[in-house]
């Protein structure tokens, strides 16, 4: 007898861009839409895979679209790659996390996806955020944003979150 075959889930690729103001506060978006409606996160979005968009191209495009900041690749530091398996039992995610080297002078206006706020780093993790962000993404930003780290996480429902750091 063969073990049951796990259902095939879609694989999505996205970017998250951690932008700060001159005081070091982080720009966060309180999301109105799924995924993570009602929760806070950095700006970002999915790659335009049909166009062959790279993670850097997507990060630049999302930053321009969401907050009106035009960036060059040199303005971004790729500090992490995170593979999340079975997120909410609906999809797999491959996320590229960028730290924006340029600061933002003022708060962007609200948009369809939500409202913005500048939040001190010490308070960011206290906001309502996705649990995997609290356990994986924010520690990577807080502790490893000046290097590069690859992480994989198994988010299978009903099981403890399993996280493996693949590089240090």
Secondary structure as GFF3:
##gff-version 3
##sequence-region A 1 168
A	DSSP	beta_strand	10	18	.	.	.	ID=ss1
A	DSSP	beta_strand	26	31	.	.	.	ID=ss2
A	DSSP	beta_strand	40	41	.	.	.	ID=ss3
A	DSSP	beta_strand	43	46	.	.	.	ID=ss4
A	DSSP	three_ten_helix	49	51	.	.	.	ID=ss5
A	DSSP	alpha_helix	55	67	.	.	.	ID=ss6
A	DSSP	three_ten_helix	73	75	.	.	.	ID=ss7
A	DSSP	beta_strand	76	87	.	.	.	ID=ss8
A	DSSP	beta_strand	91	100	.	.	.	ID=ss9
A	DSSP	beta_strand	114	119	.	.	.	ID=ss10
A	DSSP	alpha_helix	121	124	.	.	.	ID=ss11
A	DSSP	alpha_helix	131	132	.	.	.	ID=ss12
A	DSSP	pi_helix	133	137	.	.	.	ID=ss13
A	DSSP	alpha_helix	138	144	.	.	.	ID=ss14
A	DSSP	beta_strand	149	154	.	.	.	ID=ss15
A	DSSP	beta_strand	162	165	.	.	.	ID=ss16
###
